[in-house]
Amino acid sequence: MRRLLLCLFCLGLSFTSICEAETFSPVRLHVVADSNEPEAQRLKLLVRDCVALETRALLASAHSEAEACAILREKAAYLRACARQAARENGYDGRVAIRQGQMPFPARLYGTLLLPAGAYDAVRVELGAAEGRNWWCVLYPSLCVRGGTDGPIRFYSSVRTWLERIRREGLGL
């Protein structure tokens, strides 16, 4: 048991130091609905899916935040067209705008990763008046999770799975 606790402590220290390292500079996605009406919220999620899917493909070869930002700047017109097409295919003919640059974000917990409040490089998609509830994720490195905006975000962790198995089966170390 003592060995298990020591392992968990060391893993926690390693993970914390990785996440708090200054080199971890994510690029974020922010999608804002026209309003809080159910149809506007549904459209927001459909546009989000399109943009997140396209950026995942575009950023697959990126090895740094700088590379990711450069790719996103280069492909801005493409992402705008993708967002507009997704909106049009779902019956929306209103304003669809995309902005890029440093933008303020509140603190957000992604599983065990806490991103503090602050300014982050981001892609912001605004639908219509952009006065509705919003949705955000991390484009680089990819932490976008599909699904509703409410409820917990759950990530797969091989360490957590291993620890749950030990607890369930009563295996000793």
C-alpha positions in Angstrom: 0.0 0.0 0.0 2.8 2.4 0.9 4.4 1.7 -2.6 1.1 2.5 -4.3 0.8 5.8 -2.5 4.4 6.7 -3.4 3.7 5.9 -7.0 0.6 8.0 -7.0 2.4 10.9 -5.4 5.2 10.8 -8.0 2.7 10.5 -10.9 0.9 13.5 -9.4 4.0 15.6 -9.2 5.1 14.7 -12.7 1.7 15.5 -14.2 1.4 18.8 -12.3 4.9 19.9 -13.4 4.1 19.1 -17.0 0.8 21.0 -17.0 2.2 24.0 -15.2 5.3 24.2 -17.4 5.5 27.5 -19.3 5.9 25.6 -22.5 2.3 24.4 -22.3 0.6 27.1 -24.4 -2.7 25.8 -25.8 -4.6 27.2 -28.7 -8.3 27.4 -27.9 -11.6 27.3 -29.8 -14.6 29.4 -28.7 -18.0 29.1 -30.4 -20.7 31.6 -29.4 -24.4 31.0 -30.4 -26.6 33.8 -31.7 -28.9 33.4 -28.7 -30.0 30.9 -26.0 -32.9 29.6 -28.1 -32.8 25.8 -28.6 -32.3 26.1 -32.4 -29.4 28.6 -32.0 -27.7 26.3 -29.4 -28.2 23.3 -31.7 -26.6 25.2 -34.6 -23.7 26.2 -32.4 -22.9 22.6 -31.7 -23.1 21.6 -35.4 -20.8 24.4 -36.4 -18.4 23.5 -33.5 -18.3 19.9 -34.8 -17.3 21.1 -38.3 -14.6 23.5 -37.1 -13.2 21.1 -34.5 -13.0 18.3 -37.0 -11.3 20.4 -39.7 -8.8 21.9 -37.2 -7.9 18.5 -35.9 -7.0 17.5 -39.4 -5.2 20.8 -40.1 -3.2 20.7 -36.9 -2.2 17.0 -37.0 1.3 17.9 -38.1 1.8 20.9 -35.7 4.5 20.4 -33.2 4.2 23.7 -31.3 1.8 26.5 -30.5 3.6 28.7 -33.0 3.1 26.1 -35.7 -0.5 25.6 -34.8 -1.2 29.4 -34.9 0.6 29.7 -38.3 -1.5 26.9 -39.8 -4.7 28.5 -38.4 -3.8 31.9 -39.8 -3.0 30.4 -43.2 -6.2 28.4 -43.3 -8.5 31.2 -41.8 -10.5 31.5 -45.0 -11.0 27.8 -45.2 -12.2 27.6 -41.6 -14.6 30.5 -42.2 -16.0 28.7 -45.3 -16.4 25.5 -43.3 -18.3 27.2 -40.5 -20.5 29.1 -43.0 -21.2 25.9 -44.9 -22.2 24.0 -41.8 -24.5 26.8 -40.8 -26.1 27.1 -44.3 -26.6 23.3 -44.5 -28.6 23.5 -41.3 -30.9 26.3 -42.5 -29.0 29.3 -41.0 -28.3 32.2 -43.3 -27.2 34.8 -40.7 -23.8 36.1 -39.8 -21.0 33.7 -39.3 -17.7 35.3 -38.3 -14.3 33.9 -37.3 -11.7 35.9 -35.4 -8.2 34.8 -34.4 -5.8 36.1 -31.9 -5.3 36.5 -28.1 -8.6 36.3 -26.3 -9.7 36.2 -22.7 -11.0 32.9 -21.2 -12.2 32.0 -17.7 -10.5 29.2 -15.8 -11.6 25.8 -17.2 -11.0 22.3 -15.9 -10.5 19.6 -18.5 -10.4 16.3 -16.6 -7.5 16.9 -14.2 -6.0 19.7 -16.4 -6.8 23.2 -15.1 -6.3 26.0 -17.5 -6.2 29.2 -15.5 -8.1 32.3 -16.6 -6.2 34.5 -19.0 -5.5 35.4 -22.6 -4.9 32.6 -25.0 -4.4 32.3 -28.7 -7.8 31.3 -30.0 -10.2 30.9 -32.9 -13.6 32.4 -32.1 -16.6 31.6 -34.1 -19.5 34.0 -33.7 -23.0 33.2 -35.0 -25.4 36.0 -35.5 -25.4 38.5 -32.6 -23.2 36.1 -30.6 -25.3 36.7 -27.5 -26.0 33.1 -26.5 -24.3 30.5 -24.4 -20.9 29.5 -25.7 -18.7 26.5 -26.0 -14.9 26.2 -25.8 -12.2 23.6 -26.0 -8.5 23.3 -26.7 -7.6 22.9 -30.4 -3.9 22.5 -29.8 -3.0 20.1 -28.2 -6.5 18.7 -29.0 -8.7 18.5 -26.0 -12.0 19.1 -27.8 -14.8 16.8 -26.6 -18.0 16.3 -28.6 -21.3 16.3 -26.8 -23.3 18.7 -24.7 -21.9 21.7 -22.9 -23.3 20.6 -19.6 -21.9 17.8 -17.5 -18.5 16.5 -16.6 -15.8 16.1 -19.2 -14.3 12.6 -18.8 -11.0 11.5 -20.3 -9.5 8.1 -20.7 -6.5 7.5 -18.5 -4.6 4.2 -18.5 -3.3 4.9 -15.0 -6.8 5.5 -13.7 -8.0 2.3 -15.4 -5.1 0.4 -13.9 -5.8 1.8 -10.4 -9.5 1.1 -10.7 -8.7 -2.5 -11.7 -6.4 -2.8 -8.6 -9.1 -1.5 -6.4 -11.8 -3.7 -7.9 -9.7 -6.9 -8.0 -7.8 -6.2 -4.8 -4.4 -6.7 -6.4 -1.4 -5.8 -4.3 1.8 -4.3 -5.5 
